[in-house]
């Protein structure tokens, strides 16, 4: 299995709009990607966002990136982000 943590840089004042777009994407990922075991938006006490993702294998990660719903979501994030995401990929141990 593969784990991905994506730290997301959201523009100040855009949090509500970002959450709406991101939660819609998460709903589509969880409903339509059988190789994705977890795709959850999380927010810490300082207001920083991360997406925690867990995939069966590399093919599932590729399927996520190539999915129509993932590609279509890009337009919804326009103007909401303060910079590129920081992506950390890991192999699950155990």
N, CA, C and O atoms as CSV, one atom per row, in Angstrom:
chain,resi,resn,atom,element,x,y,z
A,1,UNK,N,N,0.832,-1.188,0.000
A,1,UNK,CA,C,0.000,0.000,0.000
A,1,UNK,C,C,0.872,1.245,0.000
A,1,UNK,O,O,2.020,1.229,0.442
A,2,UNK,N,N,0.291,2.317,-0.507
A,2,UNK,CA,C,0.971,3.605,-0.571
A,2,UNK,C,C,0.147,4.653,0.168
A,2,UNK,O,O,-1.077,4.700,0.044
A,3,UNK,N,N,0.831,5.486,0.934
A,3,UNK,CA,C,0.191,6.593,1.635
A,3,UNK,C,C,0.691,7.895,1.041
A,3,UNK,O,O,1.854,8.018,0.657
A,4,UNK,N,N,-0.203,8.857,0.974
A,4,UNK,CA,C,0.146,10.184,0.474
A,4,UNK,C,C,-0.415,11.199,1.460
A,4,UNK,O,O,-1.562,11.098,1.897
A,5,UNK,N,N,0.411,12.174,1.798
A,5,UNK,CA,C,-0.048,13.313,2.582
A,5,UNK,C,C,0.211,14.552,1.742
A,5,UNK,O,O,1.346,14.834,1.358
A,6,UNK,N,N,-0.859,15.287,1.461
A,6,UNK,CA,C,-0.752,16.504,0.658
A,6,UNK,C,C,-1.057,17.702,1.553
A,6,UNK,O,O,-2.195,17.892,1.982
A,7,UNK,N,N,-0.023,18.518,1.835
A,7,UNK,CA,C,-0.232,19.758,2.574
A,7,UNK,C,C,-0.694,20.807,1.572
A,7,UNK,O,O,-0.045,21.031,0.550
A,8,UNK,N,N,-1.828,21.452,1.874
A,8,UNK,CA,C,-2.438,22.383,0.931
A,8,UNK,C,C,-2.355,23.807,1.450
A,8,UNK,O,O,-2.688,24.092,2.600
A,9,UNK,N,N,-1.907,24.685,0.584
A,9,UNK,CA,C,-1.727,26.093,0.912
A,9,UNK,C,C,-2.937,26.863,0.390
A,9,UNK,O,O,-3.038,27.152,-0.802
A,10,UNK,N,N,-3.852,27.190,1.300
A,10,UNK,CA,C,-5.103,27.858,0.929
A,10,UNK,C,C,-4.976,29.348,1.230
A,10,UNK,O,O,-4.504,29.737,2.298
A,11,UNK,N,N,-5.401,30.176,0.279
A,11,UNK,CA,C,-5.368,31.628,0.486
A,11,UNK,C,C,-6.265,32.017,1.651
A,11,UNK,O,O,-7.371,31.499,1.805
A,12,UNK,N,N,-5.771,32.933,2.464
A,12,UNK,CA,C,-6.558,33.432,3.579
A,12,UNK,C,C,-7.854,34.044,3.054
A,12,UNK,O,O,-7.851,34.808,2.089
A,13,UNK,N,N,-8.951,33.696,3.702
A,13,UNK,CA,C,-10.252,34.184,3.276
A,13,UNK,C,C,-10.957,33.276,2.282
A,13,UNK,O,O,-12.124,33.496,1.959
A,14,UNK,N,N,-10.256,32.254,1.791
A,14,UNK,CA,C,-10.829,31.341,0.800
A,14,UNK,C,C,-11.174,29.976,1.388
A,14,UNK,O,O,-11.494,29.037,0.658
A,15,UNK,N,N,-11.107,29.877,2.699
A,15,UNK,CA,C,-11.254,28.574,3.341
A,15,UNK,C,C,-12.604,27.904,3.059
A,15,UNK,O,O,-12.645,26.720,2.724
A,16,UNK,N,N,-13.700,28.645,3.192
A,16,UNK,CA,C,-15.022,28.043,2.992
A,16,UNK,C,C,-15.199,27.549,1.560
A,16,UNK,O,O,-15.704,26.447,1.345
A,17,UNK,N,N,-14.797,28.339,0.593
A,17,UNK,CA,C,-14.906,27.934,-0.812
A,17,UNK,C,C,-14.004,26.741,-1.091
A,17,UNK,O,O,-14.396,25.818,-1.805
A,18,UNK,N,N,-12.796,26.755,-0.532
A,18,UNK,CA,C,-11.870,25.637,-0.695
A,18,UNK,C,C,-12.480,24.357,-0.138
A,18,UNK,O,O,-12.466,23.319,-0.799
A,19,UNK,N,N,-13.014,24.430,1.075
A,19,UNK,CA,C,-13.587,23.242,1.706
A,19,UNK,C,C,-14.726,22.674,0.870
A,19,UNK,O,O,-14.853,21.455,0.750
A,20,UNK,N,N,-15.549,23.530,0.296
A,20,UNK,CA,C,-16.662,23.065,-0.538
A,20,UNK,C,C,-16.146,22.277,-1.737
A,20,UNK,O,O,-16.643,21.188,-2.026
A,21,UNK,N,N,-15.156,22.821,-2.431
A,21,UNK,CA,C,-14.591,22.149,-3.610
A,21,UNK,C,C,-13.889,20.858,-3.195
A,21,UNK,O,O,-14.063,19.817,-3.828
A,22,UNK,N,N,-13.095,20.933,-2.127
A,22,UNK,CA,C,-12.305,19.774,-1.697
A,22,UNK,C,C,-13.194,18.646,-1.189
A,22,UNK,O,O,-12.935,17.479,-1.484
A,23,UNK,N,N,-14.233,18.974,-0.434
A,23,UNK,CA,C,-15.122,17.936,0.079
A,23,UNK,C,C,-15.916,17.281,-1.047
A,23,UNK,O,O,-16.218,16.090,-0.977
A,24,UNK,N,N,-16.254,18.040,-2.076
A,24,UNK,CA,C,-16.905,17.462,-3.246
A,24,UNK,C,C,-15.964,16.481,-3.944
A,24,UNK,O,O,-16.373,15.387,-4.335
A,25,UNK,N,N,-14.716,16.877,-4.096
A,25,UNK,CA,C,-13.737,15.978,-4.707
A,25,UNK,C,C,-13.571,14.720,-3.859
A,25,UNK,O,O,-13.568,13.612,-4.394
A,26,UNK,N,N,-13.434,14.878,-2.556
A,26,UNK,CA,C,-13.249,13.723,-1.670
A,26,UNK,C,C,-14.431,12.756,-1.785
A,26,UNK,O,O,-14.244,11.540,-1.798
A,27,UNK,N,N,-15.629,13.294,-1.867
A,27,UNK,CA,C,-16.819,12.451,-2.013
A,27,UNK,C,C,-16.739,11.631,-3.294
A,27,UNK,O,O,-17.050,10.440,-3.291
A,28,UNK,N,N,-16.325,12.261,-4.384
A,28,UNK,CA,C,-16.211,11.560,-5.665
A,28,UNK,C,C,-15.101,10.521,-5.644
A,28,UNK,O,O,-15.262,9.422,-6.175
A,29,UNK,N,N,-13.968,10.871,-5.028
A,29,UNK,CA,C,-12.860,9.912,-4.926
A,29,UNK,C,C,-13.310,8.690,-4.142
A,29,UNK,O,O,-13.123,7.557,-4.585
A,30,UNK,N,N,-13.907,8.923,-2.968
A,30,UNK,CA,C,-14.313,7.807,-2.113
A,30,UNK,C,C,-15.397,6.943,-2.757
A,30,UNK,O,O,-15.461,5.743,-2.489
A,31,UNK,N,N,-16.241,7.520,-3.590
A,31,UNK,CA,C,-17.322,6.769,-4.230
A,31,UNK,C,C,-16.885,6.035,-5.495
A,31,UNK,O,O,-17.489,5.028,-5.864
A,32,UNK,N,N,-15.839,6.531,-6.164
A,32,UNK,CA,C,-15.520,6.032,-7.502
A,32,UNK,C,C,-14.146,5.417,-7.683
A,32,UNK,O,O,-13.820,4.962,-8.780
A,33,UNK,N,N,-13.337,5.390,-6.647
A,33,UNK,CA,C,-11.983,4.846,-6.788
A,33,UNK,C,C,-11.792,3.677,-5.821
A,33,UNK,O,O,-11.397,3.880,-4.673
A,34,UNK,N,N,-12.072,2.453,-6.283
A,34,UNK,CA,C,-11.966,1.296,-5.388
A,34,UNK,C,C,-10.547,1.047,-4.867
A,34,UNK,O,O,-10.385,0.428,-3.816
A,35,UNK,N,N,-9.535,1.508,-5.570
A,35,UNK,CA,C,-8.160,1.328,-5.115
A,35,UNK,C,C,-7.715,2.370,-4.097
A,35,UNK,O,O,-6.605,2.295,-3.571
A,36,UNK,N,N,-8.573,3.334,-3.822
A,36,UNK,CA,C,-8.285,4.356,-2.818
A,36,UNK,C,C,-9.053,3.995,-1.553
A,36,UNK,O,O,-10.283,4.032,-1.536
A,37,UNK,N,N,-8.333,3.650,-0.504
A,37,UNK,CA,C,-8.948,3.209,0.748
A,37,UNK,C,C,-9.265,4.372,1.688
A,37,UNK,O,O,-10.085,4.233,2.595
A,38,UNK,N,N,-8.621,5.509,1.475
A,38,UNK,CA,C,-8.905,6.675,2.306
A,38,UNK,C,C,-8.507,7.931,1.545
A,38,UNK,O,O,-7.450,7.987,0.916
A,39,UNK,N,N,-9.375,8.938,1.613
A,39,UNK,CA,C,-9.116,10.239,1.011
A,39,UNK,C,C,-9.883,11.238,1.860
A,39,UNK,O,O,-11.071,11.468,1.636
A,40,UNK,N,N,-9.208,11.828,2.830
A,40,UNK,CA,C,-9.869,12.667,3.828
A,40,UNK,C,C,-9.188,14.022,3.943
A,40,UNK,O,O,-7.963,14.109,4.023
A,41,UNK,N,N,-9.992,15.073,3.950
A,41,UNK,CA,C,-9.512,16.424,4.209
A,41,UNK,C,C,-9.433,16.616,5.717
A,41,UNK,O,O,-10.386,16.324,6.439
A,42,UNK,N,N,-8.296,17.105,6.183
A,42,UNK,CA,C,-8.079,17.344,7.605
A,42,UNK,C,C,-7.583,18.774,7.804
A,42,UNK,O,O,-6.954,19.359,6.922
A,43,UNK,N,N,-7.877,19.321,8.979
A,43,UNK,CA,C,-7.490,20.694,9.297
A,43,UNK,C,C,-6.976,20.727,10.728
A,43,UNK,O,O,-7.637,20.225,11.638
A,44,UNK,N,N,-5.792,21.318,10.935
A,44,UNK,CA,C,-5.246,21.386,12.289
A,44,UNK,C,C,-5.747,22.629,13.021
A,44,UNK,O,O,-6.484,23.435,12.453
A,45,UNK,N,N,-5.349,22.779,14.272
A,45,UNK,CA,C,-5.801,23.883,15.104
A,45,UNK,C,C,-5.374,25.251,14.619
A,45,UNK,O,O,-5.949,26.260,15.027
A,46,UNK,N,N,-4.369,25.303,13.749
A,46,UNK,CA,C,-3.895,26.572,13.190
A,46,UNK,C,C,-4.548,26.890,11.842
A,46,UNK,O,O,-4.237,27.909,11.225
A,47,UNK,N,N,-5.449,26.022,11.389
A,47,UNK,CA,C,-6.136,26.261,10.123
A,47,UNK,C,C,-5.409,25.733,8.903
A,47,UNK,O,O,-5.771,26.075,7.777
A,48,UNK,N,N,-4.379,24.896,9.102
A,48,UNK,CA,C,-3.634,24.312,7.986
A,48,UNK,C,C,-4.332,23.041,7.510
A,48,UNK,O,O,-4.795,22.233,8.315
A,49,UNK,N,N,-4.398,22.880,6.203
A,49,UNK,CA,C,-5.088,21.735,5.608
A,49,UNK,C,C,-4.116,20.688,5.098
A,49,UNK,O,O,-3.049,21.009,4.575
A,50,UNK,N,N,-4.508,19.415,5.262
A,50,UNK,CA,C,-3.826,18.300,4.619
A,50,UNK,C,C,-4.889,17.333,4.111
A,50,UNK,O,O,-5.990,17.253,4.656
A,51,UNK,N,N,-4.543,16.613,3.072
A,51,UNK,CA,C,-5.364,15.496,2.616
A,51,UNK,C,C,-4.565,14.240,2.909
A,51,UNK,O,O,-3.419,14.095,2.485
A,52,UNK,N,N,-5.199,13.332,3.648
A,52,UNK,CA,C,-4.591,12.039,3.954
A,52,UNK,C,C,-5.170,11.030,2.980
A,52,UNK,O,O,-6.387,10.889,2.863
A,53,UNK,N,N,-4.274,10.320,2.272
A,53,UNK,CA,C,-4.689,9.416,1.206
A,53,UNK,C,C,-4.028,8.057,1.408
A,53,UNK,O,O,-2.870,7.978,1.819
A,54,UNK,N,N,-4.762,6.994,1.118
A,54,UNK,CA,C,-4.227,5.644,1.221
A,54,UNK,C,C,-4.677,4.854,0.005
A,54,UNK,O,O,-5.874,4.722,-0.250
A,55,UNK,N,N,-3.711,4.325,-0.750
A,55,UNK,CA,C,-3.988,3.628,-2.002
A,55,UNK,C,C,-3.498,2.187,-1.951
A,55,UNK,O,O,-2.520,1.868,-1.276
A,56,UNK,N,N,-4.199,1.329,-2.678
A,56,UNK,CA,C,-3.843,-0.087,-2.745
A,56,UNK,C,C,-2.454,-0.282,-3.351
A,56,UNK,O,O,-1.659,-1.078,-2.851
A,57,UNK,N,N,-2.162,0.457,-4.444
A,57,UNK,CA,C,-0.894,0.290,-5.151
A,57,UNK,C,C,-0.656,1.493,-6.067
A,57,UNK,O,O,-1.451,2.432,-6.102
A,58,UNK,N,N,0.434,1.446,-6.791
A,58,UNK,CA,C,0.793,2.545,-7.694
A,58,UNK,C,C,-0.265,2.740,-8.777
A,58,UNK,O,O,-0.532,3.872,-9.180
A,59,UNK,N,N,-0.865,1.663,-9.248
A,59,UNK,CA,C,-1.919,1.780,-10.267
A,59,UNK,C,C,-3.100,2.588,-9.742
A,59,UNK,O,O,-3.710,3.346,-10.496
A,60,UNK,N,N,-3.429,2.439,-8.474
A,60,UNK,CA,C,-4.535,3.198,-7.883
A,60,UNK,C,C,-4.186,4.674,-7.772
A,60,UNK,O,O,-5.050,5.533,-7.954
A,61,UNK,N,N,-2.915,4.977,-7.471
A,61,UNK,CA,C,-2.466,6.376,-7.420
A,61,UNK,C,C,-2.585,6.991,-8.819
A,61,UNK,O,O,-3.068,8.113,-8.972
A,62,UNK,N,N,-2.146,6.253,-9.828
A,62,UNK,CA,C,-2.233,6.745,-11.203
A,62,UNK,C,C,-3.691,6.919,-11.632
A,62,UNK,O,O,-4.035,7.896,-12.297
A,63,UNK,N,N,-4.541,5.973,-11.251
A,63,UNK,CA,C,-5.965,6.074,-11.600
A,63,UNK,C,C,-6.581,7.322,-10.970
A,63,UNK,O,O,-7.419,7.980,-11.588
A,64,UNK,N,N,-6.175,7.646,-9.758
A,64,UNK,CA,C,-6.669,8.850,-9.089
A,64,UNK,C,C,-6.294,10.090,-9.899
A,64,UNK,O,O,-7.151,10.919,-10.207
A,65,UNK,N,N,-5.016,10.211,-10.241
A,65,UNK,CA,C,-4.543,11.376,-10.981
A,65,UNK,C,C,-5.124,11.504,-12.375
A,65,UNK,O,O,-5.192,12.603,-12.926
A,66,UNK,N,N,-5.546,10.380,-12.951
A,66,UNK,CA,C,-6.098,10.383,-14.302
A,66,UNK,C,C,-7.625,10.398,-14.333
A,66,UNK,O,O,-8.226,10.419,-15.407
A,67,UNK,N,N,-8.250,10.387,-13.163
A,67,UNK,CA,C,-9.710,10.324,-13.125
A,67,UNK,C,C,-10.330,11.631,-13.616
A,67,UNK,O,O,-9.767,12.712,-13.443
A,68,UNK,N,N,-11.487,11.501,-14.224
A,68,UNK,CA,C,-12.195,12.681,-14.715
A,68,UNK,C,C,-12.542,13.643,-13.591
A,68,UNK,O,O,-12.420,14.857,-13.756
A,69,UNK,N,N,-12.975,13.112,-12.441
A,69,UNK,CA,C,-13.366,13.997,-11.340
A,69,UNK,C,C,-12.162,14.748,-10.768
A,69,UNK,O,O,-12.300,15.899,-10.352
A,70,UNK,N,N,-10.991,14.118,-10.740
A,70,UNK,CA,C,-9.797,14.810,-10.255
A,70,UNK,C,C,-9.403,15.924,-11.232
A,70,UNK,O,O,-9.121,17.051,-10.824
A,71,UNK,N,N,-9.389,15.598,-12.501
A,71,UNK,CA,C,-9.037,16.601,-13.518
A,71,UNK,C,C,-10.030,17.758,-13.521
A,71,UNK,O,O,-9.627,18.916,-13.634
A,72,UNK,N,N,-11.316,17.462,-13.399
A,72,UNK,CA,C,-12.344,18.502,-13.421
A,72,UNK,C,C,-12.284,19.394,-12.189
A,72,UNK,O,O,-12.700,20.550,-12.250
A,73,UNK,N,N,-11.779,18.886,-11.083
A,73,UNK,CA,C,-11.739,19.670,-9.847
A,73,UNK,C,C,-10.762,20.837,-9.924
A,73,UNK,O,O,-10.904,21.805,-9.178
A,74,UNK,N,N,-9.794,20.765,-10.791
A,74,UNK,CA,C,-8.779,21.812,-10.898
A,74,UNK,C,C,-9.364,23.192,-11.098
A,74,UNK,O,O,-8.883,24.160,-10.509
A,75,UNK,N,N,-10.385,23.297,-11.912
A,75,UNK,CA,C,-11.012,24.600,-12.168
A,75,UNK,C,C,-11.637,25.169,-10.901
A,75,UNK,O,O,-11.635,26.383,-10.699
A,76,UNK,N,N,-12.167,24.305,-10.050
A,76,UNK,CA,C,-12.800,24.767,-8.819
A,76,UNK,C,C,-11.831,25.366,-7.827
A,76,UNK,O,O,-12.213,26.200,-7.006
A,77,UNK,N,N,-10.570,24.945,-7.895
A,77,UNK,CA,C,-9.555,25.450,-6.971
A,77,UNK,C,C,-8.921,26.759,-7.436
A,77,UNK,O,O,-8.174,27.391,-6.689
A,78,UNK,N,N,-9.221,27.163,-8.672
A,78,UNK,CA,C,-8.606,28.371,-9.228
A,78,UNK,C,C,-8.916,29.583,-8.351
A,78,UNK,O,O,-10.074,29.856,-8.033
A,79,UNK,N,N,-7.868,30.301,-7.969
A,79,UNK,CA,C,-7.998,31.493,-7.145
A,79,UNK,C,C,-8.098,31.224,-5.660
A,79,UNK,O,O,-8.128,32.164,-4.865
A,80,UNK,N,N,-8.149,29.951,-5.263
A,80,UNK,CA,C,-8.289,29.612,-3.848
A,80,UNK,C,C,-6.960,29.223,-3.195
A,80,UNK,O,O,-6.827,29.244,-1.972
A,81,UNK,N,N,-5.996,28.875,-4.018
A,81,UNK,CA,C,-4.746,28.341,-3.487
A,81,UNK,C,C,-3.674,29.422,-3.407
A,81,UNK,O,O,-3.572,30.294,-4.269
A,82,UNK,N,N,-2.874,29.333,-2.335
A,82,UNK,CA,C,-1.792,30.288,-2.128
A,82,UNK,C,C,-0.450,29.777,-2.605
A,82,UNK,O,O,0.564,30.451,-2.425
A,83,UNK,N,N,-0.422,28.613,-3.203
A,83,UNK,CA,C,0.813,28.018,-3.700
A,83,UNK,C,C,0.587,26.544,-3.968
A,83,UNK,O,O,-0.493,26.016,-3.700
A,84,UNK,N,N,1.609,25.875,-4.499
A,84,UNK,CA,C,1.469,24.460,-4.826
A,84,UNK,C,C,1.403,23.603,-3.562
A,84,UNK,O,O,1.881,24.013,-2.505
A,85,UNK,N,N,0.809,22.412,-3.674
A,85,UNK,CA,C,0.782,21.520,-2.518
A,85,UNK,C,C,2.165,20.929,-2.257
A,85,UNK,O,O,3.003,20.846,-3.155
A,86,UNK,N,N,2.380,20.524,-1.014
A,86,UNK,CA,C,3.585,19.769,-0.646
A,86,UNK,C,C,3.150,18.319,-0.510
A,86,UNK,O,O,2.368,17.980,0.379
A,87,UNK,N,N,3.653,17.470,-1.384
A,87,UNK,CA,C,3.235,16.075,-1.432
A,87,UNK,C,C,4.318,15.178,-0.824
A,87,UNK,O,O,5.488,15.254,-1.198
A,88,UNK,N,N,3.905,14.333,0.115
A,88,UNK,CA,C,4.793,13.329,0.691
A,88,UNK,C,C,4.196,11.959,0.388
A,88,UNK,O,O,3.048,11.676,0.732
A,89,UNK,N,N,4.996,11.113,-0.264
A,89,UNK,CA,C,4.563,9.749,-0.592
A,89,UNK,C,C,5.342,8.771,0.273
A,89,UNK,O,O,6.546,8.922,0.478
A,90,UNK,N,N,4.637,7.771,0.775
A,90,UNK,CA,C,5.272,6.789,1.671
A,90,UNK,C,C,4.746,5.402,1.367
A,90,UNK,O,O,3.629,5.246,0.872
A,91,UNK,N,N,5.557,4.389,1.665
A,91,UNK,CA,C,5.107,2.996,1.627
A,91,UNK,C,C,4.592,2.643,3.007
A,91,UNK,O,O,5.210,2.987,4.015
A,92,UNK,N,N,3.459,1.956,3.055
A,92,UNK,CA,C,2.880,1.552,4.321
A,92,UNK,C,C,3.654,0.335,4.828
A,92,UNK,O,O,3.876,-0.628,4.094
A,93,UNK,N,N,4.054,0.399,6.078
A,93,UNK,CA,C,4.777,-0.711,6.717
A,93,UNK,C,C,3.822,-1.387,7.696
A,93,UNK,O,O,3.392,-0.784,8.679
A,94,UNK,N,N,3.509,-2.611,7.419
A,94,UNK,CA,C,2.632,-3.368,8.334
A,94,UNK,C,C,1.175,-3.223,8.039
A,94,UNK,O,O,0.343,-3.807,8.733
